[in-house]
Amino acid sequence: MSALATTPTPAASRPPGAPWPIPDAASYLTVSPRHLFRLIDAGRVKSILLGRRRLIADAEVRRLAAEGC
């Protein structure tokens, strides 16, 4: 069995509605974190700034997954 088969996906291990850190959201959306930052800078993705951390709302990540980046 490979390591990928036993590692839970970021979506499976998240509580419903919890905001996503950029690396987790990028991994789930299969884009690079830098691409996600570019989308945020361009205003195409809404994000939340919590202290120094930038997070993306769960609904926004699901919208991106459904509509595409």
PyMOL commands that set and color helices and strands:
alter all, ss='L'
color gray80, all
select helices_A, chain A and resi 3-6+22-29+33-41+58-67
alter helices_A, ss='H'
color red, helices_A
select strands_A, chain A and resi 20-21+48-50+53-56
alter strands_A, ss='S'
color yellow, strands_A
deselect
rebuild
show_as cartoon
